[in-house]
Amino acid sequence: MKFLYILTSTDDDLYYEQIYLSITSLLLYNPNANVELLTDDITFKTLKGSRKKILQLVQECKVISLSVDSSQKVRSRLLKTNMRNLVDGDFLYLDCDTIVLSPLEIPQKWTFNIGAVKNLHFNNVTESPIYPIFHFFANKCGIDIKNEDYFNSGVLYVKDDIKSKIFFTHWHKLYLKFYQEHNVEIDQLSLYRTNNDFGGFIQEISGEWNWQVGFGLNFMNESKIMHT
């Protein structure tokens, strides 16, 4: 299994510094980790000088050409929602604003296709503090709120199989649709709709794998990955 990161960055932001710190923390506790970096062609051109050091931390760097008309934020989501179709092998995806706090060993009981932690550790999205925002964008995109499961996409466990690839293809198409038709840049909304369309395909994993700071304090002491 590999650990997958996505980077879209320029010299004027801190995403490079964030991801460098995250990968360094991963390797501190998992020195033999197989790390792959997925990036776009525009970002890759900036990986020179001191920024080239990140390439020494990863075993593989895959560069994807994307439209120059897309914003940096959208480019990262275009890669993320399609990453299952862009890289090989089972992977644990981590957002750049994560810090690894312990050795990471995938449990044998993880036999499902895709695993994730609930967003902000709330079991029901209708009880979450972000529900008003979620409801606004769901209405904007014509999404029926018929499932309480709203997953955070900052840490995703994904098997390399045909079902996962079909899921990601659908997620990617929905993300493009919501962005192009409604100017919605967030990826979790299309992930929610995709999960509904696939009958609750995503399986919940323990919050310690994606402790979202400020919430889920019961996971703090046992946290494997901290997500800021």
N, C-alpha and C positions, 0 to 999 in steps of 0.2 A: 504494500500500500504506500501511496505517496501523500505528501502534504502539499496542497496547492494554494498559491497566492496569486492575486491579480493586482497589477500596478498600472494606473494611468496617472501620469504626473508631469509637472514642468519644474523648472528651476525656482518658480515663485510660490510653490506650496510646500506642505510638510508631509505629503503622502509617502515620499521616498524615505524620509527619516522614520516615519511610523512603521513602515513595512520592514525596514532594516532592523529596527529594534525588535519587532515581532519574530522575525526569522532568527535573530541572534538568541532570543529567549527560548525558542523552540530547540535550537541546537545545543543550548546550555544543558538542557535536561534530556535531549534526545540526539546525542552527537552523531549517530549513524542514520539520522532521518534522511529520507529521499525527498528533496524539496524541488518543486517545479514552479517556475514563474511564468505566468501568462500575461502578456502585455501587448499593447498596440504599437504600430509602426512609428507613430509620432513620439510616444514615450521612449521607445528604444533608442531613437536618435539622440536623446538627452543623456543616455547612460554612458557618459564619457568623463574623463578626469576622476574626481573623487566619487562621482555617482556610479562609476563602473564597478566599484567594490562589491555591489550587491550580486553581481554575476559570479563572484567567487564563493558565494554562500549556497548557491543552488546547483543541482545536478543538471538541470535542463531549463532553458529559456525558450519559450515558444512565442513567436511574434506574429500577430494577426493584423492585416491591413484593414483599416476601417475608414469610413467617410470622414474627410476633414471638416465637414459641415457639422458634425456631432460635437457637442460640448464634452469636456473632459469627464464630467460626471456620467453623461449618457454613454460614452465609450466604455467606461468601466462596467456599466450595467449590461451593455451589449455582449461583453465578454462573459460576464457572470451568468447571465441567463442561458448562455449557450455553451458553457464550459465543458459539460459532459460530452458534447460532440466535437470538442477541440483537443482534448487530451485523452490519453489511454490509461487504463488501469483504475482500480478502486482508489478513491482519494478522500482525504479530509480537507475540505476547503476552510480557510481562515481569512477573515477580513484583515486589512492592514492595521486596524486599530485594536488588535488583540495582543495579549501578553500570555505566553505559556508559562505555567507555574509548576509543572511537574512532568515526569515521564508520561508519555501518551501511548497506551497500548489498547488497541481496539478490542472490546470484549467479544468473545466467541459467540455470544447470544445475538450479536448484531447481524442477523441473517436477512434483514430487510433491504430494500433497494435504496431508500433515502431516509436519513434520520436528521432531526433538528430539534432545537429547544424552543419552547413557547416564547413568544415575544414578551419581554419584560417579566417573564416567569408567571404570567397570568393564565390560568386555565381557560378562562372565558374572555374572548375579546370584548364582549359587551360590558365587562366589568373593569377593563383596562383604562388607565388614565388617558391613553391615546385614542380611545374609541371615538370621540367627536371628530377628530381629524380623519380617522379611518372611515367613518361613516360618510363624511363629506366626499372623500375621493371615491369611495365605493359607489355612491350615488352618481357622481360625475361620470363614471365609467360604466354605469348600468349593471353593477354587480349586486346580486341578491345576497344578503348576509344570512346564510342558512347553515353556517357551520361556525362553532365557537373556537375552532382551532386556528390560531393565527401565529405562524411560526416566524422566528427571527432567522434571517438568511446570512447572519454573520459567521456562523459555523455550520457546515453541512457535511454529513457523511454520505457519500454517493458510490454505489456499486457500479461496476462497468458491465452493464448488460443492456439488452434491447429495450426493456421496459423503462429504465432510467433515461435512455436516450430519447425515447418517444416523449417522456414527461418533459424533458428539457427543451425539446423542439417546440412543444406546445407553449411552454413558459416563455420562450424567446419570441414566438409569434405574438403572444398576448402582450408582452412588454412593448414590442414595436407598435402594436395597435393602440395601446393606451397612450403611448408617447406621441405618436403621429396624429391621432384623432383628438386627444384631450390634453396634450402637453403634460402628462403625468410622468415624472422622471423616476419615482421610487419603484423599486423592483419587488417589494414584498406584497404589494397589492395584486400584481399579476401572479405571484407565487400562490397567494391565497385562492385566487380564482382557479388556477391550474389544479391545485390540490382538491378543490371541490369537484372540478370536472372529472378528476380521476378517482372520485369516491373516497377521499381521505387517504391518499397514497402515502403521504409522509408519516413516518412513525416518530413518536416523541422519544427523545433521549433525555437522560438526567441533566438537570440544570448546571451541574458542575462542569459540563463540557462547553458551556457558553454562559458564564456568569456575567450578566449584564449589570454593571456597576450602578448602584442606587436602588436596585430591586433584588428580590430573591436572596435576602441576607442569610437565609438558612443554608445557602450553597457556598457562602464566602470561605469558610474554613477548609472545605474540601475541594475548592475550585481547582480544576485542571487548566482552564483557559479563562482569563479575565478579558472581558470585552468592554471597552470604554466608549 
